[in-house]
Structure formats: C-alpha cells, structure tokens
Amino acid sequence: MPIRAVPFIPEISLHLAHPGSGLRRLAEGRIDPPPPYWAWVWGGGAALARYVLDNPATVAGRRVLDLGAGSGIVGIAAAKAGARAVIASEVDPDGRAVLALNAIANGVAFEAIVGDVMAASPPPADLVLVGDLFYAPEVAARTMAFLDRCLEAGIEVLIGDPHRAWLPRERLRLIADFAAPDFGDAAGTAASACAVFAFEAG
C-alpha cells in the first residue's frame, strides 16, 4: 500500500465534543477529576480515523474494539465505514458519557461503551483500533500486554500514533503516514507526523 502524507483533519466531518462544549460540568463537585482528554482529537486517533474512512474494507462487516476511545473519533469512523459492531473502551467515566453523546451526534451507535478491558481477555472482536495509548511507559507496557493477548486470540491490531517515545517500533509495520495536529499543539502549530501501523507478533 502506498504511503501518503496528507493534511486530513478538515476532511473529517464528524461532530465531537470539544473544550468549549460545556461538558466539563460533568466533573462539577468532584475532587480532582481526571483531565478531559476526551475533549480533544489526538493525532494518532485522527490518523487512524482518516485511514479507516479512506479504506472502509479495513472494518466493513467486522466487529471492532476502539481501545482507549477518548472522543470516539476512531470508533465513529469505523461505524460510518461499515463495521458490523463497535465496542468503545474508555477508562474515564465522563469520557464514556461523552462517547454516547458523540455517537448520537454522528448518527451511529456503539454496540457497547465499556470501561477498562485491558485486565482481562479481549472481548469478541475481529479488529482492535488503538489511538494514542503510547504516551507514558506504564500505559504503553499495559497496552502491549493486552495487544499480545489480542494477537494470540487471532484479533488484528492497528495503531495510530504520532511517533511517541514509548511506541513499540520493533513490533510495528507502517501502513500509512499522515500530517495532523496533535493533542496539546498550539493553534497555528505545524501538523505533526502521524502514522498508522499494524501491530505484529514479536
């Protein structure tokens, strides 16, 4: 498959909660609520969503797990591209509430919206889509262990990431390159180099 470098965020027409949506009120009255990471589109998730929308055969007719779903952009793209079912997994309870709202806003439905799935065997799926879960060493190690169990169960894994430090490069096969803004990038910042990879057995 040819590698492409294209700016693509303007071409994704999905409706997502964002920092100005007012959904921060979900955390009112709680002590030390987690940061609302679900309120931003991260670079790896954006690249993965663009790839799925451009290559619908990747998900068509398949059961898909969106791992670390955040805003839901990847799962929503999979649903729009013809996935038979999408399970969205997100550890933040506020994020799970927003996932349901984002799915409704985009005219799709998740089969289930669940919390942490990485401590157990993978749920029934044909494909796991992973955006931006290699941002810290402990999260990366836990994610790798879960993805290895997915491969052992015969589940395909695709990863979207802007080349973060804890990405397991020796286990990845590059599928596509994109340019996209990433989480935390200031307005007007040049787009980051993001990529979609297949995760392969060690």
N, C-alpha and C positions, 0 to 999 in steps of 0.2 A: 504494500500500500504506500503511495507516495506521501512524503512528509510535507506539510504545508505550514506556513507562518502567516496567519491572517488575523486582523483585529475582528472580533466577532460579537462582543457584548451588545452593540447596537442592533444586531440582527436577531437576538433572542427576545421575543416578545412574550414575556411571562410577567404575571402580576405577583409581586412579592412584598411582604412586609419589609420595612426599612427603618433606619433610626428615627425618621420623622413620622412614623405611623401612629405613634401614641401607644403602642403595645407595651412599652416599658411599664405601664401601670399594672401589668400582670405581677410585677415584683413588689408593688407597694405594700409596706407594712412588714416585709420580711427582712430579717437580719442577714447582711452580707449575701444578697442574691448573686448568682454567677453572672458574669458579663453576658450581655445578649448577643453572643456570637451568631445566633440565627438571624440577626437583623442585617447581616452583610452577605453579599455574594463573594466567596473566596475564589482565588484564581484557579485552583485545581478543580473545584466544583463547576466553575463556569466553563473550563476547557472540556470537562467530561460531558456536561450538558450539551455543549455545541457539537461534540463528536457524536453523541447519541442521536441528536436531531438530524445531523448530516448523514448518518449511517443507521437508519432505522432497523435494518436487518440484524443489527447487533442485539436488539432487545425484542424484536417482534415475536409475539407468541410465547415469550419466556416469562418465568417467574423471577423477579428481580428484587434483590435486597439493596436498598440505599443505606449504606453504613455510615454513621455519623452525619445524618441527613441535613442538619442545620436548617437553612431556609427551605429545603426541599427542592431546590432547583434541579438536582440530578434526577430524583425520583419523578418529579413532574415531567421533565423532558422524556424520561423512559415511558411514562404513561401516554404522553402525547405521541410518541413514536411507535406505539402499538404493543407494549408489554402486556402479557396476559394478566399479570398481577404485580403490584409493587408493595413491598413492605418497607416502611421508613423506620429506621432505628436512630433514636436521638436520646442522649442521657439527660438533657436539661428538660424538666417538666414544662417550663414556659415555651421552650422550643417545640415540644410536642403539640402544645396548644396552637402555636403559630403554624405548624405543618398542616394541621387540619384546615385552618383558615386559608392558607396559601393554595392548598389543593382545590378548595371550593372556588376561590377566585380565578383559578385557571381551568375550571370545568373538568377536573379529573377527580378520581377517588383512589386513595390508597387502600389496599386490602386490609392493612393494619398499620397502626402507628405505635411503636413499642419503645421501651427504654433500652438499657444496656443488654446486648445479645452476646457480647464477647466472652462472657464467663462460661458459656455452655456450648453445646454442639450447634452448628449452624442451623437456622430454620430452613424448611424446604425451599430451595431456590435453584435456579439454573445459572444465575449470574449475580455476582456481587460488584457493586459500583462503589468505589471508595474515593471521596474527595477530601484532600487536605488533612489527613489524620497522621501525618508525619512531622508535626510541628514541635514535638517535645520527645525526649528519649524514652520516657516511661510509656507514653501513649503509643509511640512507634513500636516498642517491643511487644506490647499487649496486642496491638493490631496485627503484627506479623504472626504471632502465635495463633490468633483466630483465623487469619487468612490461610495459614498452613492447614488448619483443620478443614477449611473450605475446599482447598485443593484435594485433600485426602478423600473428601466426600464427592469428588467429581464436579465441583462447582467452579466455573470460570470466574476470574477476578480481573477487573480493570481498575486502574488507579489514575486519578488526575491530581497533579501536584506541580507547583512552581519550583521544583528542584530544591526543596528544603534539605537541611543538613542531615536529617535522620532518614531520608529516603533510602530504601534498600536497593541501591543501584545494581548490585550484582545479581539481583533476582528479577530484574525488570527488562522487558523488551519494548523499545519505543515503537509506538503506533502512530502518533501524530503530534506535531508541535503547533502551538498557538501563541498569540500575544494577548494578554488580558491584564486588567488592573487586579491587584490582589488586596486582601484584607489589610487595612492599615495604610495603604498607599494614599498620599495626599492628592487632592484634586489637581489635575494637570500633570501628575507624575507620569513618566513614560510607562507604557504597559510592560508587565513582567513577562518573561519567557515561561510559559506553562506547557505541560505535556500530558499526554495520555499514554499509559503503559499497560502492558499485560504483565501480571504477576505470575512468575513461573516457579516450579518446584526447585528446591535447592539441591 
